[in-house]
Amino acid sequence: MKRPTIAEIARRAGVSKVAVSYALNGQPGVSDTTRQKVLGIAEELGWVANGAARALSGAATRTIGMVLRRPARILGVEPFFMELISGVEAELSARDYALTLQ
């Protein structure tokens, strides 16, 4: 089944995508009636916020970057680096953070 979108919620509610965004994010700019209608349709469709999209909008990404200055061929064959990366990722994941490796 296809993931529900803000556009689909807007179409069903008879409002703009901007109004849906305001309603879903608790921002002013829509009436209480419209907000409740949008939230009801979103719940009915099973809509959930897209984390990647929120990250692009400036929300906290909960992502930590790690830079290793080593040739890629060494990172793939040297057990130390794989253990290091795996351990860091496991600890971050347990705290709901992601790891970006460069």
Secondary structure in CASP SS format (residue, H / E / C, confidence):
PFRMAT SS
TARGET T0000
AUTHOR 0000-0000-0000
METHOD secondary structure of the structure
MODEL  1
M C 1.00
K C 1.00
R C 1.00
P C 1.00
T C 1.00
I H 1.00
A H 1.00
E H 1.00
I H 1.00
A H 1.00
R H 1.00
R H 1.00
A H 1.00
G C 1.00
V C 1.00
S C 1.00
K H 1.00
V H 1.00
A H 1.00
V H 1.00
S H 1.00
Y H 1.00
A H 1.00
L H 1.00
N C 1.00
G C 1.00
Q C 1.00
P C 1.00
G C 1.00
V C 1.00
S C 1.00
D H 1.00
T H 1.00
T H 1.00
R H 1.00
Q H 1.00
K H 1.00
V H 1.00
L H 1.00
G H 1.00
I H 1.00
A H 1.00
E H 1.00
E H 1.00
L H 1.00
G C 1.00
W C 1.00
V C 1.00
A C 1.00
N C 1.00
G H 1.00
A H 1.00
A H 1.00
R H 1.00
A H 1.00
L H 1.00
S C 1.00
G C 1.00
A C 1.00
A C 1.00
T C 1.00
R C 1.00
T E 1.00
I E 1.00
G E 1.00
M E 1.00
V C 1.00
L C 1.00
R C 1.00
R C 1.00
P C 1.00
A H 1.00
R H 1.00
I H 1.00
L H 1.00
G H 1.00
V H 1.00
E C 1.00
P H 1.00
F H 1.00
F H 1.00
M H 1.00
E H 1.00
L H 1.00
I H 1.00
S H 1.00
G H 1.00
V H 1.00
E H 1.00
A H 1.00
E H 1.00
L H 1.00
S H 1.00
A H 1.00
R C 1.00
D C 1.00
Y C 1.00
A E 1.00
L E 1.00
T E 1.00
L E 1.00
Q C 1.00
END
